[in-house]
Amino acid sequence: MGREIFMNPKIMLIDGNNLSYMAHGRQVMTFHGERTEVLYLGLSMLSNNLKLFEPDRLVVVWDGGKDKRRKKICPEYKGHRRKDLTEQEKKEWELFFKQMDKLKEAFYQLGITQYYLPGREADDIIYNLVEWINQLAPGTKFVVMSTDKDFFQLLPNPNVFVYNPVKKIEYTRARFEHEFGFEPEHYVSWKAMVGDASDNLKGVSGLGPKKATKIVQNLFKERTGEGKIPDVPERDAKLLLDNFDEFTRMRETIEFYDIGRDELQAGKQKKELKSAGAMQDAMMQILSKYGFQRMIQRFPEFIAPFEQVFIKETKK
């Protein structure tokens, strides 16, 4: 399928942790003994993608840790992370989180709206922001920037699309249906059968992507490209029925969780800047502090996407 970019989405939502992971380790950078690549590449990627989409508003959302409700339902959720790290690996992770803190601070100094809630995951925060804003302003267009496929749960809303900046793919509802063969309303059911190794969710043993797709298409009577409802082999249907409790447990772990509006607002962090000039000064101080000479040399081009969003936001 061709490119399907929504021009000028009203709000761009950034998965901050995901952005940081994408920047980490791509190229090691140091300045006076401090690691800086997460800050440098994070700012660079954000500038490039703001230029691409030209949103009216920008929001960065951060993980506040694993949700206890998910861990209660599914104790193995994200439980595969290694605990026997070498000293070098522990040091590398410590350096990563220090760099991520630098990126958070840079966004704060630039007056970028951020959300962080202890014990709440970025996926849930973004989902609730979309739901809340939709109630206040129906029809608002959103672009969510992340490589995390859990955000496909947002695609039933035709005004939302998910942008994968690594693959440079914009997932709209239509693209999702073309690629997966069923509607995004049923993505959670499909994933509950298939599982997700990145979150340590095994799904239903014996049901891979192809079998799960046939089951979803059959159960919800969605026709294939040939106009037929695919038959599900009896053994596959029995496999799902025999493991329905596990399937339900996976679904309840994968689906987004609601967050109260007051709690959501309590997690908002934003430094109010008086002018675009103040934002430019803040950015120049950050770039100078960490020796980002290349960005300084092309400062007008680099700062322009941030400045455009700042001007649009302050006009609201």
C-alpha positions as CSV (number, residue, x, y, z in Angstrom):
1,M,0.0,0.0,0.0
2,G,1.1,3.6,-0.6
3,R,1.8,6.2,2.0
4,E,-1.2,7.3,4.0
5,I,0.2,10.2,6.1
6,F,-2.6,12.3,7.7
7,M,-1.4,15.8,7.0
8,N,-1.4,18.2,10.0
9,P,-2.7,15.9,12.7
10,K,-3.9,18.0,15.6
11,I,-2.0,16.1,18.3
12,M,1.2,14.1,18.1
13,L,1.7,11.6,21.0
14,I,5.3,10.3,21.5
15,D,6.1,7.1,23.4
16,G,9.1,8.6,25.3
17,N,10.6,5.3,26.5
18,N,10.3,3.8,23.0
19,L,12.0,6.9,21.5
20,S,14.8,6.5,24.0
21,Y,15.3,2.8,23.3
22,M,15.5,3.6,19.6
23,A,18.2,6.1,20.2
24,H,20.2,3.9,22.7
25,G,23.2,2.2,21.3
26,R,22.8,3.3,17.7
27,Q,26.0,5.2,18.0
28,V,27.9,5.8,21.3
29,M,28.4,9.5,21.9
30,T,30.2,11.1,24.8
31,F,31.0,14.6,25.9
32,H,33.4,15.2,28.8
33,G,32.9,11.6,29.9
34,E,29.1,11.7,29.8
35,R,27.1,9.5,27.4
36,T,24.8,11.6,25.2
37,E,23.5,9.6,22.3
38,V,20.0,9.2,23.7
39,L,19.7,12.9,24.1
40,Y,21.2,13.8,20.7
41,L,19.3,11.2,18.7
42,G,16.1,11.6,20.7
43,L,16.1,15.4,19.9
44,S,17.1,14.7,16.3
45,M,14.4,12.1,15.6
46,L,11.8,14.3,17.2
47,S,12.8,17.3,15.2
48,N,12.6,15.2,11.9
49,N,9.2,13.8,12.7
50,L,7.7,17.1,13.8
51,K,8.8,18.4,10.4
52,L,7.2,15.4,8.7
53,F,3.8,15.7,10.4
54,E,3.5,19.4,11.4
55,P,1.2,18.8,14.4
56,D,-0.7,21.5,16.3
57,R,0.3,20.0,19.6
58,L,3.0,17.7,20.9
59,V,2.8,15.4,24.0
60,V,5.5,13.0,25.2
61,V,4.4,10.2,27.5
62,W,6.7,8.1,29.8
63,D,6.3,4.7,31.5
64,G,5.8,4.8,35.2
65,G,6.5,1.0,35.6
66,K,4.5,-2.2,35.2
67,D,0.8,-1.9,36.1
68,K,0.1,-3.9,39.2
69,R,-3.3,-5.0,37.8
70,R,-1.6,-6.7,34.9
71,K,0.9,-8.4,37.2
72,K,-2.0,-9.7,39.4
73,I,-3.8,-11.2,36.4
74,C,-0.6,-12.4,34.7
75,P,2.4,-12.8,37.1
76,E,4.7,-13.7,34.3
77,Y,4.0,-10.4,32.4
78,K,7.3,-8.8,31.5
79,G,8.9,-11.2,33.9
80,H,11.5,-12.5,31.5
81,R,13.9,-9.6,31.9
82,R,17.2,-10.9,33.0
83,K,18.2,-10.5,36.6
84,D,21.7,-12.0,36.2
85,L,23.2,-9.1,34.4
86,T,27.0,-8.6,34.3
87,E,28.5,-5.6,36.0
88,Q,29.1,-4.1,32.6
89,E,25.5,-4.7,31.6
90,K,24.2,-3.1,34.8
91,K,26.4,-0.1,34.2
92,E,25.1,0.2,30.6
93,W,21.5,0.2,31.8
94,E,22.3,2.8,34.5
95,L,23.9,5.0,31.8
96,F,20.8,4.6,29.7
97,F,18.4,5.7,32.4
98,K,20.6,8.7,33.2
99,Q,20.5,9.6,29.5
100,M,16.7,9.2,29.4
101,D,16.5,11.6,32.4
102,K,18.5,14.1,30.3
103,L,16.0,13.8,27.5
104,K,13.1,14.3,29.9
105,E,14.8,17.4,31.3
106,A,15.5,18.8,27.8
107,F,11.8,18.4,26.9
108,Y,10.8,20.1,30.1
109,Q,13.1,23.1,29.4
110,L,11.6,23.3,25.9
111,G,8.1,23.6,27.3
112,I,7.0,20.3,25.8
113,T,4.0,18.8,27.5
114,Q,4.9,15.5,29.2
115,Y,2.9,12.9,31.2
116,Y,4.4,10.5,33.8
117,L,2.4,8.5,36.4
118,P,4.0,6.1,38.8
119,G,2.7,2.6,38.3
120,R,1.0,3.4,35.0
121,E,2.3,2.3,31.6
122,A,2.7,4.8,28.7
123,D,0.3,2.7,26.5
124,D,-2.5,3.2,29.0
125,I,-1.8,6.9,29.5
126,I,-1.8,7.5,25.7
127,Y,-5.0,5.5,25.3
128,N,-6.7,7.6,28.0
129,L,-5.5,10.9,26.6
130,V,-7.0,9.9,23.2
131,E,-10.3,8.9,24.8
132,W,-10.4,12.0,27.0
133,I,-9.6,14.5,24.2
134,N,-12.1,12.8,21.9
135,Q,-14.8,13.5,24.4
136,L,-13.8,17.1,24.6
137,A,-13.2,17.6,20.9
138,P,-14.7,14.8,18.7
139,G,-12.9,14.2,15.4
140,T,-9.5,15.3,16.7
141,K,-6.7,13.7,14.6
142,F,-3.9,11.9,16.4
143,V,-0.6,10.4,15.4
144,V,1.1,8.1,17.9
145,M,4.8,7.6,17.3
146,S,6.1,4.2,18.5
147,T,7.2,0.8,17.3
148,D,5.0,-0.8,20.0
149,K,2.2,-2.7,18.3
150,D,0.0,-2.5,21.3
151,F,-1.1,0.9,20.0
152,F,-2.9,-0.9,17.2
153,Q,-5.8,-1.1,19.7
154,L,-6.3,2.6,19.0
155,L,-7.0,2.1,15.3
156,P,-10.8,1.5,15.6
157,N,-10.8,5.3,15.8
158,P,-10.5,6.4,12.2
159,N,-8.9,9.7,13.3
160,V,-5.9,7.8,14.9
161,F,-2.9,6.4,13.2
162,V,0.3,4.8,14.5
163,Y,3.6,5.7,13.0
164,N,6.5,3.3,13.2
165,P,9.6,5.6,12.7
166,V,12.0,2.7,12.1
167,K,10.0,1.1,9.3
168,K,8.6,4.5,8.3
169,I,5.1,3.0,8.1
170,E,1.9,4.8,9.0
171,Y,-0.7,2.3,10.3
172,T,-4.2,3.5,9.6
173,R,-7.3,1.4,10.0
174,A,-7.2,0.5,6.3
175,R,-3.5,-0.4,6.3
176,F,-4.0,-2.6,9.4
177,E,-6.9,-4.5,7.7
178,H,-4.8,-4.9,4.5
179,E,-1.9,-6.3,6.5
180,F,-3.6,-8.4,9.1
181,G,-6.8,-9.5,7.3
182,F,-9.2,-8.5,10.0
183,E,-10.5,-5.3,11.7
184,P,-8.4,-3.7,14.5
185,E,-11.3,-4.1,16.9
186,H,-10.2,-7.8,17.1
187,Y,-6.5,-7.2,17.5
188,V,-6.5,-8.0,21.2
189,S,-8.2,-11.3,20.6
190,W,-5.7,-12.2,17.9
191,K,-2.7,-11.2,20.1
192,A,-4.2,-13.1,23.0
193,M,-4.0,-16.3,20.9
194,V,-0.6,-15.5,19.3
195,G,1.2,-14.1,22.4
196,D,3.9,-11.5,22.6
197,A,7.5,-12.6,23.4
198,S,8.5,-9.0,24.2
199,D,6.1,-9.0,27.1
200,N,6.6,-12.6,28.0
201,L,3.0,-13.5,27.0
202,K,2.8,-17.0,25.6
203,G,-0.7,-16.9,24.2
204,V,-2.4,-20.2,23.4
205,S,0.1,-22.9,22.6
206,G,-0.3,-24.2,19.1
207,L,-2.1,-21.2,17.7
208,G,0.3,-19.1,15.6
209,P,-0.5,-16.0,13.5
210,K,-2.1,-17.8,10.5
211,K,-4.3,-20.0,12.6
212,A,-5.3,-17.1,14.9
213,T,-6.2,-15.0,11.9
214,K,-8.5,-17.7,10.5
215,I,-10.2,-18.1,13.9
216,V,-10.7,-14.3,14.3
217,Q,-12.1,-14.0,10.7
218,N,-14.4,-16.9,11.3
219,L,-15.7,-15.9,14.7
220,F,-16.5,-12.4,13.7
221,K,-17.7,-13.4,10.2
222,E,-15.2,-11.2,8.4
223,R,-14.6,-12.2,4.8
224,T,-11.2,-12.7,3.2
225,G,-10.1,-10.9,0.1
226,E,-11.7,-13.8,-1.9
227,G,-15.0,-13.0,-0.3
228,K,-15.2,-16.2,1.7
229,I,-15.3,-16.9,5.4
230,P,-12.3,-19.2,6.1
231,D,-13.0,-22.6,7.6
232,V,-11.3,-23.2,11.0
233,P,-10.0,-26.8,11.4
234,E,-11.8,-28.6,14.2
235,R,-8.5,-29.2,16.1
236,D,-7.7,-25.4,16.1
237,A,-11.2,-24.5,17.4
238,K,-10.9,-27.2,20.1
239,L,-7.5,-25.9,21.0
240,L,-9.0,-22.4,21.7
241,L,-11.9,-23.8,23.6
242,D,-9.8,-26.0,25.7
243,N,-7.5,-23.0,26.6
244,F,-10.2,-20.4,26.8
245,D,-9.4,-19.4,30.4
246,E,-5.8,-18.8,29.3
247,F,-7.0,-16.9,26.3
248,T,-9.2,-14.7,28.5
249,R,-6.2,-14.0,30.9
250,M,-4.1,-12.9,28.0
251,R,-6.8,-10.6,26.7
252,E,-7.2,-9.0,30.1
253,T,-3.5,-8.4,30.3
254,I,-3.1,-7.0,26.8
255,E,-6.1,-4.6,26.6
256,F,-5.7,-1.0,27.7
257,Y,-6.7,0.0,31.2
258,D,-8.7,3.1,32.2
259,I,-7.1,5.9,34.3
260,G,-9.2,8.5,36.1
261,R,-9.1,12.0,34.6
262,D,-7.9,13.5,37.9
263,E,-5.0,11.0,38.1
264,L,-4.2,11.6,34.5
265,Q,-4.1,15.4,35.0
266,A,-1.9,14.9,38.1
267,G,0.8,13.3,35.8
268,K,1.0,16.3,33.5
269,Q,4.4,18.2,33.5
270,K,4.9,21.3,31.5
271,K,7.2,24.4,31.9
272,E,5.5,27.5,30.6
273,L,7.7,29.6,28.3
274,K,6.9,33.2,27.5
275,S,8.0,33.2,23.9
276,A,9.4,31.2,21.0
277,G,12.7,33.1,21.7
278,A,12.8,31.7,25.2
279,M,12.4,28.2,23.7
280,Q,15.2,28.8,21.3
281,D,17.4,30.0,24.1
282,A,16.7,26.9,26.1
283,M,17.5,24.7,23.2
284,M,20.7,26.5,22.5
285,Q,21.8,26.1,26.1
286,I,21.1,22.3,26.0
287,L,23.0,21.9,22.7
288,S,26.0,23.9,24.0
289,K,26.0,22.1,27.4
290,Y,26.5,18.7,25.7
291,G,28.7,19.9,22.8
292,F,26.2,19.1,20.0
293,Q,28.1,21.2,17.4
294,R,26.4,19.7,14.4
295,M,23.0,20.8,15.7
296,I,24.3,24.2,16.6
297,Q,25.6,24.7,13.1
298,R,22.2,23.9,11.5
299,F,20.3,25.5,14.4
300,P,17.6,27.4,12.3
301,E,16.7,24.2,10.5
302,F,16.8,22.0,13.6
303,I,14.7,24.4,15.8
304,A,12.1,25.3,13.2
305,P,9.8,22.2,13.8
306,F,9.8,22.8,17.6
307,E,9.2,26.5,17.1
308,Q,6.2,25.9,14.8
309,V,4.5,23.6,17.4
310,F,5.3,26.1,20.1
311,I,3.6,29.0,18.1
312,K,0.5,26.8,17.4
313,E,0.2,25.8,21.0
314,T,0.5,29.3,22.4
315,K,-2.2,30.5,20.0
316,K,-4.8,28.1,21.5
